[in-house]
Amino acid sequence: MKVFLEVARRQSFAAAGREMNASPATVTRTVAALEEMIGADLFVRTTRTVRLTEAGERYAPECERILAEIDAADALAAGVQAQPVGLLAITAPVLFGRLYIAPIVTEFCDLYPDVSVQLVLLDRVTNMVDEGFDIALRIGHLRDSSLKAAQVGHVRRVVTGSAAYLRRNGVPQSPQDLKSHKIVAVSSGFSGVDWRFGKDEKAVVRVHPQILCNNNAAAIGMAADGWGLTRVLSYQVGPEVNAGRLRLVLEDYEEASLPVHIVHGGTRNTAAKVRAFVDFAVERLRANPIFAAAD
């Protein structure tokens, strides 16, 4: 259609070819193929002039309209790529999402009012493609995949208790001392009753929890209330430690830290809403000392 309109404007196959950086033969073949496709002659050709037939006169304005609509559709799609707009689906672990992602989401939405966010907090690894997520927060070493990842920091497995509990019962000096302490163990995830220590994770202590709980927040709450010790990830108790409600113990025996990533299905044509949120979240999470690597 573009070739046909250029020939109609210039009334010359050669002039249209020069404008479109194509040979006159290519222009002629393109127009002939279009005429064959629609079943009508579009031009009257003589040795001196090229002019539209009656069919061509009717066809030209329709081509102009169609091409204008295509340009408008392209501009709309490009706008989605250029400006943060639309629905953004984000997933993260429950406690991480509540403590760290939710505040970033609200700040981001204030900054970009044309973006709406679906925040899904789940304590499992989601399939981003199958479940329709644009962005995910991942803790731990990533499997090879086509997804793009930006590391934002590290977290550690930590043993923690309240200052009041430690005053009453003493501070454990080695992992073996845990056997004489009251333990709240988390039954899901990495914790359980076999607690590993050391960078090589070779030191294993089987604890005997009096309370076994399937919820990290509940276990942390019992420890903060002074009942006993628990073991969770460092980010989960960051606010409690900063507020002085909990203290970390056995830090010299901790396992190697775990990386934290923001993951997305980034490509060259990644939507602006995804790029904007990734950049926004990465900057804020990296600035949070809770995610700094241990010395």
C-alpha positions in Angstrom: 0.0 0.0 0.0 2.8 2.4 0.8 4.4 1.8 -2.6 1.1 2.2 -4.4 0.4 5.6 -2.6 3.9 6.9 -3.4 3.5 6.1 -7.1 0.1 7.8 -7.0 1.5 10.9 -5.3 4.5 11.2 -7.7 2.7 9.9 -10.8 5.9 8.0 -11.6 7.3 4.6 -10.8 10.9 5.9 -11.1 10.3 8.9 -8.8 8.6 6.7 -6.3 11.5 4.3 -6.4 14.0 7.1 -5.8 12.0 8.3 -2.8 11.7 4.8 -1.3 15.3 3.8 -2.2 14.0 1.0 -4.5 14.6 0.3 -8.2 11.8 1.2 -10.7 11.5 -2.6 -11.5 10.9 -3.4 -7.8 8.2 -0.7 -7.6 6.6 -2.0 -10.8 6.6 -5.6 -9.5 5.1 -4.5 -6.1 2.3 -2.6 -7.7 1.6 -5.4 -10.2 1.4 -7.9 -7.3 -1.0 -5.6 -5.5 -3.2 -5.3 -8.6 -3.2 -9.0 -9.0 -4.2 -9.5 -5.4 -7.2 -7.2 -5.4 -8.2 -8.1 -9.0 -8.2 -4.6 -10.5 -5.9 -2.2 -12.4 -4.9 0.7 -10.2 -2.9 2.8 -12.7 -3.2 3.7 -16.4 0.3 3.5 -17.7 1.6 5.2 -20.8 5.1 6.0 -22.0 4.7 9.6 -20.6 2.3 9.4 -17.7 1.1 7.3 -14.8 -2.4 8.1 -13.5 -4.9 6.4 -11.2 -7.8 4.4 -12.7 -11.3 4.8 -11.3 -10.5 1.8 -9.0 -7.3 3.4 -8.0 -9.0 6.6 -7.1 -11.4 4.7 -4.8 -8.6 2.6 -3.4 -6.1 5.4 -2.5 -8.1 7.1 0.3 -8.8 3.7 1.9 -5.1 2.9 1.9 -4.4 6.2 3.5 -6.9 5.4 6.3 -5.7 1.9 6.9 -2.0 3.0 7.1 -2.9 5.8 9.4 -4.7 3.3 11.7 -1.6 1.0 11.6 0.6 4.0 12.6 -1.7 4.8 15.4 -1.7 1.3 16.7 2.1 1.2 16.5 2.3 4.4 18.4 -0.1 3.1 21.1 2.0 -0.1 21.5 5.2 2.0 21.6 3.6 4.1 24.3 3.1 1.1 26.4 6.8 0.3 26.0 7.9 3.9 26.7 5.6 4.9 29.6 4.8 2.9 32.7 1.1 2.0 32.3 -1.1 -1.0 33.0 -1.3 -3.9 35.4 1.9 -5.1 37.0 1.8 -8.6 38.6 4.4 -9.1 41.3 5.1 -12.1 43.6 7.3 -12.5 46.7 7.6 -14.6 49.8 4.9 -13.7 52.4 7.0 -12.0 55.1 9.4 -10.5 52.6 6.6 -9.0 50.7 4.8 -7.6 53.7 7.9 -6.0 55.2 9.9 -4.8 52.2 8.0 -5.1 48.9 4.6 -3.6 49.9 6.2 -0.3 51.0 8.1 -0.1 47.6 4.8 -0.9 45.8 2.9 1.9 47.4 5.7 4.4 46.8 5.9 3.2 43.1 2.2 3.6 42.6 2.3 7.2 43.9 5.0 7.9 41.5 3.3 6.2 38.5 -0.5 6.6 38.9 -1.2 4.9 35.5 0.2 1.6 36.9 -1.9 -0.8 39.0 -0.2 -3.6 40.9 -1.3 -7.1 41.8 0.9 -8.2 44.7 0.7 -11.9 45.4 2.6 -13.2 48.4 3.3 -16.9 48.5 5.9 -19.0 50.3 6.7 -21.1 47.3 8.5 -20.7 44.0 6.1 -19.6 41.3 6.2 -20.4 37.6 6.3 -16.8 36.4 5.3 -17.6 32.8 2.5 -20.1 33.6 1.1 -18.0 36.5 1.3 -14.7 34.7 3.8 -12.8 36.9 5.9 -9.9 35.5 8.3 -9.8 38.5 9.3 -12.1 41.3 11.5 -11.8 44.4 13.7 -14.9 44.7 15.8 -16.0 47.7 18.6 -18.5 47.1 20.7 -19.5 44.2 18.9 -19.3 40.9 18.4 -22.1 38.4 19.5 -21.4 34.9 16.6 -20.0 32.9 15.7 -17.4 30.3 14.6 -15.0 33.0 16.7 -11.9 33.8 17.8 -11.3 37.4 19.2 -8.4 39.4 20.9 -9.2 42.7 19.8 -6.8 45.5 21.7 -8.3 48.4 22.0 -11.3 50.8 20.2 -12.8 53.7 21.4 -15.3 56.3 19.9 -18.1 58.5 20.1 -16.7 62.0 19.3 -17.9 65.5 17.6 -15.3 67.6 16.0 -14.7 71.0 14.9 -11.8 73.2 17.3 -10.1 75.5 15.1 -11.1 78.5 15.2 -14.8 77.5 19.0 -14.6 77.1 19.4 -12.9 80.5 17.4 -15.7 82.1 18.9 -18.7 80.3 22.3 -17.5 79.1 23.7 -16.9 75.6 24.6 -20.0 73.7 28.3 -20.0 72.8 28.3 -22.9 70.4 25.6 -24.8 68.3 25.8 -27.7 70.8 24.5 -25.3 73.6 21.1 -25.2 71.8 20.3 -28.6 73.2 19.8 -27.0 76.6 17.6 -24.2 75.4 13.9 -23.9 74.7 13.3 -23.9 70.9 10.5 -22.8 68.7 11.2 -24.5 65.4 9.5 -23.7 62.0 8.2 -26.9 60.4 8.3 -25.6 56.9 11.1 -24.6 54.6 14.8 -24.9 55.5 14.5 -25.1 59.3 13.0 -28.2 60.7 14.9 -29.9 63.6 18.3 -30.5 61.9 20.1 -27.1 62.1 23.3 -26.8 60.0 26.1 -24.5 60.9 29.3 -23.3 59.3 30.1 -22.1 55.8 30.4 -25.7 54.7 27.2 -26.7 56.6 29.0 -29.8 58.0 28.1 -29.1 61.6 24.6 -30.4 62.3 22.7 -30.0 65.6 19.4 -31.9 66.0 17.3 -29.6 68.2 14.3 -30.8 70.2 11.7 -28.1 69.9 9.0 -27.9 72.5 7.0 -25.9 70.0 6.9 -26.7 66.3 5.2 -24.0 64.2 4.4 -23.8 60.5 4.5 -19.9 60.4 7.6 -17.8 60.6 5.8 -14.7 62.0 4.3 -16.7 64.8 7.7 -18.3 65.7 9.3 -14.9 65.7 6.6 -13.5 67.9 7.1 -16.2 70.5 10.8 -15.6 70.5 10.3 -11.8 70.8 8.0 -12.4 73.7 10.8 -14.2 75.5 9.7 -17.8 75.4 12.7 -19.3 73.6 15.1 -19.3 70.6 14.1 -19.7 67.0 15.9 -19.9 63.6 14.7 -17.9 60.6 16.1 -15.8 57.8 17.8 -12.5 58.7 15.3 -10.3 56.8 12.4 -11.9 58.7 13.7 -10.5 62.0 15.4 -7.3 60.7 12.8 -4.9 62.2 12.8 -6.8 65.5 16.5 -6.8 65.8 16.8 -3.1 64.8 14.1 -2.3 67.5 16.0 -4.3 70.1 13.3 -6.8 70.7 15.5 -9.6 69.4 19.2 -10.4 69.5 21.2 -12.6 67.2 23.3 -15.4 68.6 25.9 -17.8 67.2 26.7 -15.4 64.4 30.3 -16.8 64.1 28.7 -20.2 63.2 26.3 -19.1 60.5 26.1 -20.8 57.1 27.0 -19.0 53.9 24.6 -16.2 53.0 21.9 -16.6 50.4 21.6 -14.2 47.4 18.4 -12.2 46.9 17.3 -11.4 43.3 14.6 -9.4 41.6 13.6 -11.6 38.6 11.7 -10.7 35.5 11.3 -12.0 31.9 13.3 -9.1 30.5 13.9 -8.7 26.8 14.8 -5.8 24.5 11.1 -4.9 24.4 10.3 -5.2 28.1 7.4 -3.0 29.0 8.2 0.3 30.7 6.2 -0.7 33.8 8.5 -3.7 34.4 11.7 -1.8 33.7 10.6 1.1 36.0 9.6 -1.1 38.9 12.8 -3.3 38.7 15.0 -0.2 38.7 13.0 1.4 41.5 13.0 -1.8 43.7 16.6 -2.7 43.1 17.7 0.8 44.2 15.7 0.7 47.4 16.5 -2.9 48.4 20.3 -2.4 47.8 20.2 0.6 50.0 18.7 -1.4 52.9 21.4 -2.5 55.3 19.4 -5.6 56.2 20.4 -7.1 52.8 24.1 -6.3 53.1 26.4 -9.3 52.9 27.9 -10.5 56.2 31.5 -9.5 56.9 
